[in-house]
Amino acid sequence: MQTISLDQTVFHLTLCKGIGATSRIRMISSLIDDSHLTAYDLASCAQLNAANKKLFIESFAAIQLEKVLADYQKRQVKWVSILDQAYPEYLRHIYNPPALLFYQGDLTLLNGKLLAIVGSRLNSVYGEEALALLLPRLITNDIITVSGLAKGIDQRVHKKTIELGGQTIAIIGTGLDQFYPFENEKLQKEIAKDHLLISEYPLGTKPLKQHFPMRNRIIAGLSLGTLVIEAKYRSGSLITANIALQEGREVFAVPGNITNPYSEGTNDLILHGAKSVLTADHILEELER
């Protein structure tokens, strides 16, 4: 470990098995104090249990770092760690921030006015109409949209933003070389080329169920606020909104028909303090304060 930079060590740790985001941050904190710590030392610092400790130490030793770095460069996958100045400041201060973000595209988009827009995977026509009503004015006011590239509203957020000539950021719960859902392959490649595609997961990582709540904390953590277009009472969109609330960010919701299950979540958010959104100005007046 003495022969590589601290930033490269963070990259190395991100590839290891047996540790999650919290353990990784603990290890990095320990490395800042003592850059000569061994993998065994780091496992102890992170208080890993016996099974994860063994898994971590074995995977750390098995990684051929120079070879992996060359492969990422060949695939044009870049990364920014929490130790870098380019790491997004809003995200740096959330609970349990990702130690490293893999990305393709224009990282400078993170310096803009970011608004997370999320919604149901199985959305209604009303949700599409609400999005179509709100997005044009947001885009003309230089809002950069952030969403999760999922089916439904997320997908439409990215597509509509691009159609309107705006900029969009997609946060995914897989490696950047994976396409989930597969139907988004073309859109994902376009975002990676002309906008910004981000993941905290290394190349080859499959779409595991537990990755998506973790992805949601990045969507909310990057953004000045979160707009929920449609959501059932229990949904990933509400997880994102609740994270935004916990981090002191603005939360907006589109009110809906009280008999429509896709509006149960948004109406409940409004009932508990989220700002009801009828026009784009209701969002802009909060973000521009």
Number of C-alpha atoms within 10 A of each C-alpha: 13 10 7 12 11 17 16 15 18 21 22 19 25 22 18 20 16 18 20 14 15 14 20 23 21 16 22 23 15 17 19 12 9 10 16 13 17 14 19 14 15 23 25 14 17 19 14 17 12 11 9 15 21 16 17 23 19 16 17 20 11 10 14 10 17 10 10 14 15 11 13 15 11 9 12 12 20 15 18 20 21 20 15 11 9 13 19 20 14 17 20 17 12 19 13 17 20 24 24 25 22 20 22 21 20 16 19 11 16 19 13 14 17 24 26 32 29 33 33 24 19 13 19 16 8 15 24 16 11 18 22 15 14 18 21 18 16 20 20 11 13 13 22 22 27 30 27 27 27 24 17 18 27 23 20 20 27 26 17 17 22 19 11 13 11 21 23 26 28 25 23 28 27 23 20 26 16 17 20 18 11 9 11 15 14 11 16 24 18 16 24 20 13 14 23 24 28 28 23 27 21 20 18 11 16 17 16 9 9 9 16 17 16 19 23 26 23 29 30 34 27 24 24 20 25 32 27 28 30 36 30 22 17 10 15 18 28 23 16 28 30 19 23 27 17 12 18 13 19 20 28 25 29 24 23 20 11 10 8 11 15 25 27 19 26 29 22 17 24 17 12 9 12 21 19 19 20 14 15 17 13 14 23 14 9 14 16 8 5
